Amino acid sequence: MLVPLIAILLSASSPADAPPKAETAANQTSYAIVVSESTNKDAAWRQVVDALVKRHGGAVITYKTSVADALPELKQQFPKHTCFVAKPAEATRQFVAQVHQLTRALDKDPYTDTRWGILTGYNAAGALKIAQHDKPLTIRKVASGTEIAMDMVVEGVWYCELQKHRMVQKKPDTRAEQLSGPADTTKALVDTLNVYKADLFVTSGHATERDWQIGFRYRNGSFRSQAGQLYGLDTAGVKHPINSPNPKVYLPIGNCLMGNINSKDAMALAWMQSAGVHQMIGYTVPTWFGYGGWGCLDYFVEQPGRYTFTEAFFANHHALIYCIENKLGNKRGMSFDRDVVAFYGDPAWVARMADRTKAYEQTLTEKQGIFTLTIKGNRGEKSFTPVNTNGAQRGWRPIVAFLPYRVGEIELIEDSGLKPVITDDFILIPNPRQYDPAKSYIVKFKAEPAKPPEPVAR
């Protein structure tokens, strides 16, 4: 449900047992687990489901043949988070597309209605480890095989995929420094996982379901996978096993096929099994347009501390759908990216960047049903541009703020000429590009908590 600019009545669903107003807290914790009947009957994988129920509560929704069959129950629950527990053989490219389509079908608007993740693993034990982990992650150490905005991180290192020997390192409380790195960065990157124990790992460049080719414009080594084991293979043929158990986030923003689980040897499974990855995204197809991947870097890394990794993924996806609906940008490219980027992991696990100064501040407050979103520039900047211009289809992404609870009827009071889109659980503002850094921009609207849905006929 959405309100584009003008006040329109909006009707949305929320959990049936949520009381009025106190529904704020209920919506914050509402959770559903979707799993096939066969996987739910497998004793080892049932432990994964049970672990999620123990941590989050919520309903378990089973289906027999197609995940699309979960739609009626999912509409009834209308949860904030939905975890799709799937064996590797189930987590196919087609499954990812079906999950995208299913989770946009809970109501009549075109946007994703529940923040979802696909929880899988090389085996049930690996998936269970992810399901049981509840300690939030604040990302301070970042390592990357491509250029990233180092002023947005506490500390980290990146090795250039375009230019041999180029690397940039940032230590805590210092400015980033460009240095000369090795010609073959395979072992150096392996060490950022095994020794440095990075909290976030970022890659781009050529890849398949079996490897990541580290150099994009020059000869370098690669990361490869076999039977759940990730390892580096340098240009001399030396193998460097990766064993990095600390929980982390993986962002393969520009890689083809990194999210496509087409066998037990898939890279995605090895990242989870031997590299400690608890949440990751990944293209399930060869990528060319890049909006679905690079945009996660914009929202997550370049607005540090503002979004959890889950929120950053869905802020970017909402932005993509907004562009499609309003015929902005490359329609073919946007449509191509819509259903092909997977999100793996428990969507309710909290991983976010350590807070840093951002290009602009946004603050959402609510008092007696009146929501106020205030946007103000930082550092004297005059446009909402990303800090870093590396990568495909960057820049001018909308401003997105998530509402603290799901709402129903909406009345727009003030918009500062920003033409917002307001849905039942987020507000999106088209990027104004130029703005007055001395001025605060305000969007104000009135909204009531969403009414409980009608019971599903059985």
C-alpha positions, 0 to 999 in steps of 0.5 A: 500500500502506498501514498504517492505525494497526496493523502490517500487511505491505505489499508495494510495487514499485520499479525492477527494477535497484535493489539491496537497501538501496542502493536508497535512492539508486536510488529517489531518482533513478528517473524515467520519461518517458511519451509518445505514439508520434506525439509521440516520432516528431516530431523537435522533440518528441523533443528534449524527451524526449532532454533529460529522459533526459539529465538524469534517465536512466530509461525512455521509455514510449510508447503508441499511442492512450491514456495508460492503455496505459502502465500495465503498463510504468509498474508495472514501472518504479514510478518516483519521478517520471514526466514525461508529455511531451505536445503542447498538443493532447494535454494536454486536460482528459481527459488530465489526468484519465487521468493522475490515474487511471493514476498511482493504479493502480500498486499496490492502495492509493488514493494516487498512486504516482509524482510526475508532471508534464505537460511541454508548451509553446506549442511544442516549443522552449518545452517543451525550455527547461523540460526542459533547465533544471536549476538549483534555484529558491529562492523569495524574491520573491513576488507575488500578486493575492490575500491570502497569508501574508507572514510566510511569505515573504522579500519580496513584495507582494499586491494585494487582489482583494476590496477596492480600493486594499488592498495589503500589501508586505514587504521583506527583514528587515522586517515586512509593511506594509499600503499603499494601492495603485492602483484598477486593479492591472493594470500593477502586477501586470505589473510584478511579473513584468517588472520585479520578476521574482517567483519565485512568482506567485499568483492567485485569482478569476474566470478562463477559459482566455483570461483572469484577471479581477483584481478579484473584488468590484470593477472591475479589469483582466485578464490575457489570452493570445493565441498564447502571449503573456500580457498585461495589459489595464487598465480604460482599454483599455491593453495591457501585454505580459508578458515575464518569462523568469526561471524561476518557479512559478505558483499559480492556487489559486482560478481556474477553468479556468486549467489547461485547455489547449483551444487554442494560445491557452490561458492555461497555454501563455502563462504558460509561453511568455512569463512563464517559468513552469516549474511550475504547477497549474491547474483544468481545470474551473470550481472551486467546492470549492477543496481541490485548489488552496488546499491547495497554498498551505497546504503550499507557502507556509505551510510554507516550505522543507518541500516542493518544489512537486511535493511540496506538490502531492502532499501535498495530493492525498494529503490529499484522497484520505485525506479521500475514503477516510475519508469526511471533509468534503464527499464531493462536493466532494472527489470533484469535485477529485480528477482535475481539477487539472493539474500542469505541468512537470518533476516532478523540478525542485526549486523550494521556498520559502526556509526560514522559521519554521513553525507546527510542526516535523516531522523524519523520521529513519531508522536501521537500518530504524527510521523516526522522525517527530517533530512539535513546535510552534513559537512557542507555538501550540496548534493546527496551523492555517494561518497564513492563512484566506483561500480555500475549504476551508482548514485542518486538512490532514493532516501529510505526510512523504515517506520517503527511499526506497520501502519494503515490509513495515512494522511500527508501533512507536509512534504517540502516538495520532495514527493515522497512515497509512503507505504505501510512500513517505509517512506521513500523520497526521490533523491533531490540531488541538489539541496540547501545544506543550511536547510532542514527538509521535513516530511510529516504525515499522520498514520494509525497502526494497521488493523489486524487482517481478516482470518484466512478461510480454511 
